[in-house]
């Protein structure tokens, strides 16, 4: 297969392999940590979880960062990205350990959420730095393949980390705090892996700047506006980001629905029992399998259809297959839907990453990818809020499925029209 040949060539780049190792360990830790949070918030027997409670938790964890997230990109364009990866992962290891202590001690919810918020805030710096650094470790001809492999491999690592967390939680230790400590150890391993790269390797090209606090804030605001103008002048990138944000909204709404189905509709015993948790783990695995297949197919498909053409195909597939598989609200077809939605979402994301990286200048990539992350967060939280209004307690909502299908169809039609121009 041509993909296998390109992959072998790509993995010969030493610095790409090292950056990929950092990503795999970091996002594997993310998967462990996020599953621990999900099981603590959603599946704890003492908690009466509802769609509104899930939406509130997502808002607490993600929206505060979204207010300051765009500033991360400007800092990434000033700081050495390799140092961000080292220090960011060390800080997350410490904060995750604190989260475990709070879980174990039964601390108030607000203190637990504050700790988790700090971990996710640092996570935005690390993920944006990984994406902005990717063009520094591969050549231009391999950038599409790198975008197919690296972020998707990271997503698969997060899925594997989530699977490992499910195994530890269900089989080894019935303790969310123990799972969080496992994530902390993986964060520390990621920091150590980043030390294998040269300090100057990942850029940015300009030397580090250390202005006073007031000057840094003013410069950050100006840099953010410059990043928005830079993006607005590159319409293909802007169209791709808007489309991907809407697809992320759909993904978020369906995620909340599956969480409620696993918590209540598919638990044979008490709500939140181990059988529902196991089904959620299988759903995560099915979605991860879709991510993997998308990584294999997308370079070939985007090369023939164009990035926006492939995004249109992905959205159309989700619009058609989503309702067919989801409306029975039975475990097997919903698990198949998890694969389809994982495939189409990741396929569109790979195409979006490529469009943004190929059209944005290196000095602007950090702030643009930070904006990208913020759009993801806001879309996911907004989707959770909409799902909270539409979902019944057992998670079975035909209107929600139909609404998501209509959004996918609108995305497909719009992208097809732009691609034809």
N, C-alpha and C positions, 0 to 999 in steps of 0.2 A: 504493500500500500504506500502511496505517495506520502501520506501523513506520517507513517512510521519512519520513512526515510528522512523527512524534514525534522522529525523529532530527534532522531539520532544526531543530525547535524547540530541542532540547537543545543543539545545536552553536551556537546563538545566545548561550548563556551564555558570556561571555568567560572567566571564571575556570575554568569547566569545561574549555574548550578548552586553557587553559594547563596545568591539572592533567593532562589527557589527554596533552599533549605530553611532560610529564615521565615519565609512565608508559610511553609508547611507546618513548622513547629508553632508559629504564632497563631495561625488560624486553626490548627488542631486544638490549641489551648482555648481559643475562642469557643469552639464547639463544645468542649468539656464544660467551660464556665457557663455558657448560655443554657445548656441542658440542665445544669444544676440549678440555675435561677428559675427556669421554667417549671421543673418538678417541685421546687420549693414554693413557688407562687401558685401554681395551678393544681398540683397533685397532693399537696399536704392534706392529710385527712381532716385536720382541724380547720381548714379554710373552705368556706363556701364560695367557690369560684363562679363567676358569671362573666359574660362577654364584657360588661362594663368594668369589672375588676381587672380583666386582662388589658383593656384599653387604657385604664388608669395607670397600670404598671408600665406599659410601654411609653405613655406620655411622660411619666416621672423619669424614666431612664433615658429617653431620647430627645424630648423637646428642649429641655434646658441646654443641652449641647448644641442643638440646632441654632440657638441664638448666637453662639460664639464660634460655631464650626467653620464658617467662611474665613475667620481670622487664622485658622490653622494653616491654610494654604500659603498665605503670605509669609508666615514664619517658616514653612517648609522651603520656600524659595530663598530664605536667608540663612537657615541653619544647614549644616552638613547632614544629609539624609541618612548617612550611615550612623551618625551619632544619635539621631532620632530613633532609629531601630534598636540601638543598644540601650539607651537610657529609658526609652518608652517601655520596652519589655521588662526591664528590671523594676520599674515603677509599677507596672501591672502585676508582677509577681507579688510585690509587697502589698498592694491593695487587695488582690484576690485572697491573700492570706488573712487580711483583716476581715474580709467578707465571711470567710469560714469561721473565724472567731465569733462574729456577730450571730451567725446561724446557730452555732453550737450553744451560745449563751442565751439564746432566745431574746435578743435585743429588740427594741421597738422597731416597727416596720420602717419608720422614716429614716432611722439610722442605717438600716440595711440597704434601703434604696439609695441613700447618699453614697455609701461605699460602692455599690454597683454602678452608680452614675459616674463616679470617678474612673472606674475601669473602662467603661464604654467611651468616655471622653478621650482618654489616652489612646484607645483603640483607633479612633478616627485619624489621629496623627500617624500611627503606624501604617494603616491601610493606604492612606493617601500617599505616604512616602514610598511604599512599595510600588504603587502604580506609577508615580512620577519618575521613579528610578529605573523602571524597566527599559526604556530606550537607551540607557547608558550601558547596558550589558549585552545587547544584541545589535546586529546590524539592521539596516532599514528593510532589507529584503526578508528578514525573518521576523519582523515585528508582528505581523498577523498571527503567525504560528505561536509566537511568544505570548500574545494576548489570549490565544486559545488555550495554551497549556498552563501558564502561570496563575492567572486568577481562578481558572477552573480547578487546577490542582489544589489551590488554596481552599476553594469551596468544598472539594472532596475531602481535604484534610479536616475541615471543620465538621463535615458529615461524619467522617471516621471518628473524630474526637467526640462528637455527640453520641455515636454508637458505643464507643468505649465508656462514656459516662453512663449510658443506659445499663450496660453490663455491670459496671461497678455498683450502680445504685440498686439494681434489682437482684443481682446474684452475689456480689462480694460483700458490700457493706450498705445497709439500709440507712445511709447518712448522706444528705446533700453537702454537708460541710466537708466530708472526706473527698467527695468528687471535686469540690472547689479547690482543695489543696492539690489535687492532681493537676488541675489547670494551672495553678501557680508554678508548679515544677516545670511544666512545659513552657511557660512564659520565660522562665529563667534560662532554659535550654536555647530558646530562640535568641535571647540576648547574647549568649556565648557564641552562637553560630554567626551572628552579625560581626563579631570581633575578628572573624577570619578575613573580612574584606578590608581593603585599604581605606583609610580615613577619607580621602578625596575622591574615591571612585564614583560615588553615586551622585555627585554634584550637590547643589547647582553650580553653574559656571562662575557666578559672581562670588567673591570671597565673603565669608561670614560678616554680618553687620551686627553690632551690639549697641543700638541707640538707647537713650534714656527712655523711661517707661512712657512718658507723655508723647515723645517723638515716635516711639514704636507704635503706639495706638493710632496716632494720626497717620503714620505711614501705612499701617495695616488697612485702615479704612480707604486710603487712596489706592492702595494696591488691589483691594477687593473690587473697587469700582473699575479699575483698569482691567481686571480679569473678566468682569462682566462685559465690558465693552469689547474686549478681545474675543470673547465667546460669541457675542451678538454679531460681530463682523464675519463670523464663520458659520453660515446658516446650516450647512450639513450637520455640524456638531451640535448646534442648538436644537435642530429637529430631532436628532438621535437622543439627546438628553431628555427632552420633553416626553418622547415616546417611551423611553425606558422608565421614566418616573411613573407614568400611568400604568405600565406593566407591573412595576413594583407595588403600586396601590392594589392591583388585582391580586397579586401574590400575598400581600398582607391580609386582605379580607378573607381569602381562602385558608390562610394559616390559622386565623382565629376560629374559623368554622371547624377545621379538623381538630384543633385543640378541644373544642367543646364536644365534638362527637366522641373523641377518645375519653374525655373526662366523664361523660354521662351516658350517651346513647350506646356506646360499645363496651361498657364495663358490666360484666355479668354479675359481679357482687356489689359491694359498696362503691359509690362514685369515687373515681380516682384510684381504683385498685390497680394491682400490678398488671392485669390483663389489658386495661386501657393504656397504661404506660408502655407496655410492650408493643401494642399496635401503633402508638405514636412513634416509637423507635423504628418500626418497619416502614412507616410513612416517610420518615426522615431518610432512611436508606433508599427507598424508591425514588425520592426526589434527587438524592445524590447520584443514583444511577443515571437519571436523566441529565444531570450536569456533565457526567463523564461522556455520555454519548454525544452531547452537544459539542464538547471539546473536539471530538473526532470528526464530526460532520461539518461543523461551522466553517473551518478554513476552505474546504472544498466548495461548500454551498455559497459562501460569501464571494469566493473567487469567480463564480459563474453568474450569480444573481446581483452582485454588488451588496454592500453592507446594508443599505436601507431596504433593498429588495428582499434580502434574507430576513430582516426584522419583520417585514410585512408578512412573509410566509409564516414565521413563528407566531405572530399575533393571530393570523387567520386560523392556524391549526388549534390554538388555544380556544378561540371563539367557537369552533365547531365541536371539538372533542370534549371540551370542558363540561358543558351541560349533559352530553350523552353519558359521561362517566360519573358525574357528581350527583345527578338528580335521584338515582336510586337510594342514595345515602346508605349504601351497604359497604362493608369494609373492603372487599376485593375490588370493585370498580373504583372506589375512592383512592385506593392505593395505586391503581393504574393511572388515575388522574394526577396523583402526586408525581409520577414519572413524567407524564406529558407536560405538566406545568413547570417542572424542574427543567426539562429539556428546552422548552420554548423560552423560558425566562433567561436561562444561561446562554442560549444561542443568541438572543437579542443583546445580552450584556456584552458578550465577546465582540459583536459587531460595533456596539456603541463605544467600547474602550478603544477599538482600533480607529474609529472615526475621530474621536477626541484627540488621541495621541498623534495622529498623522496630520491634524490640522492646527493644533495648538503649538506655539513656540515653547521651547524648553523652559524659559524663564517664567512662563505662566502655568505650566502643567500642575504645579503643586496647588495653587489656589483654585484652579478649575476642578481638579479632582476632589478637593475639599467641598466645593459647591455640589459636586456630584453626590458625595456622601450625605450632605445635608438634605438634598432632594430625596434621597432614598429614605432617610429617617422620617421626614415630614410625611412622605407618601405612606409609609408603613403605619405611622401613628394615626394618620387620617383614615386609613383603611380600617384600623382597629376601632376607631370611633364610629364609623359607619356600620361596621359589623355589630357593634354593641347595640345600635338602634334597631337593626333588622333581625338579629338572631334570637330565636327562642332559647330557653335554657338548655335544650338537648342539642342545639346546633343545626337543626334541620330547617333550612330556609331556601325554598325555591326562588323567591324574589331576589335574594342575594346572588345566587348562581346566575340567574338571568341577567341581572345588572352587570355582573363581571363580564359575561359573554358579550354584551353590547359594547362595553368599553374596549374589549379586545378587537371586536369587529371594526369599531371606529378607528382604532390605531392602524389596523391593517389597511383600511381604505385610504386613510390620509397618507401613510407612507408610500403606498402604491402610486398615488397621484403625484407626490413629490419626486419619486424615483423616475416617473415617466417624463417629467419636465426636462 
